[in-house]
Amino acid sequence: MKIDSNTKIYGLIGHPVGHSLSPIIHNLAFEHLSFNCIYEIFDVSPECLGDAVKGLRALNVKGFNVTVPYKESIMQYLDVISEEAMKIGAVNTVINENGILRGYNTDGYGFIEAIKDEGEEIAGRDIVLIGAGGAAKAVSVSLAMNGINSITIINRNLDKALTLSNYIKNEYHIDCTYCTIDELNELKNIDILINATSVGMSPHIDESPVKEQVVIKSRFVYDLIYNPQKTLFLRYAFKNGIKCANGLGMLVNQANHAFKLWTGVNFNKELIYKHIQVEGIMKTM
Ligand code: ATR
């Protein structure tokens, strides 16, 4: 990689940001397309967020991703926020257009594209969504915008499930309810079952957000987690021959949408998947 005075800088802000795959994805894509660009990681401590954004603007950093814990708090420092990011209430991608900072959310898009990449339809489907945090909100907004029939939200904290289901119902006028895990056991068929909680994430790899009896009622199972690649939740699906996928597809697709917002073109997704698999990058995380 040759860095000179024309090199455009992109990056990621978050805290902590140690294990992010984003630099690998974007730098590989820049290299493959021979773009004179570089993607850096910026670990920003909470009391420095405002100063960090001023610095990114002053240094003419062309664009950046935003991860935990700043997806919401970044919004106060931006000049323009897209409608989708407003609805989700979080920004994960920023473009710096001559000093004007524009915020977007590409997580929802990444999720929908990942489901489509698996050959699954979304329109008309009955979805069960586990989780009611930030990731679940991005997923439920994107599902509501893509013509699903119904969403049932379950969450450890039921108040949060109620708040999210009311929000989706009121904003999109679709059938969106919530229930307890026990009530979920009474459901007969689930078109798509989605885990949008952190349950099962490394190092807690022997936990699942729901029991196997719930997983086996599903036709297609999606876990937003990609580390480990096979959570216990997905292992239940595998064991019972149920089609399933992990969150790597969502990660790569949200990155691809951010890349397009920054550069005007998409990268080659297959190249990225191949690199991640061939290099064994997931195994070292
Ligand atoms: P994110 O932005 O990744 O969605 P978040 O907003 O903190 O993170 O949401 C985390 C989600 O995982 C929530 O749905 C949370 O449930 P609660 O609202 O009940 O906290 C869920 N979660 C995290 N740890 C959990 C656990 N041990 N058991 C069940 N749910 C858990």
Boltz pocket constraint, residues with backbone or C-beta under 6 A from the ligand:
constraints:
  - pocket:
      binder: B
      contacts: [[A, 130], [A, 131], [A, 132], [A, 133], [A, 134], [A, 135], [A, 136], [A, 155], [A, 156], [A, 157], [A, 158], [A, 160], [A, 196], [A, 197], [A, 198], [A, 199], [A, 209]]
      max_distance: 6.0
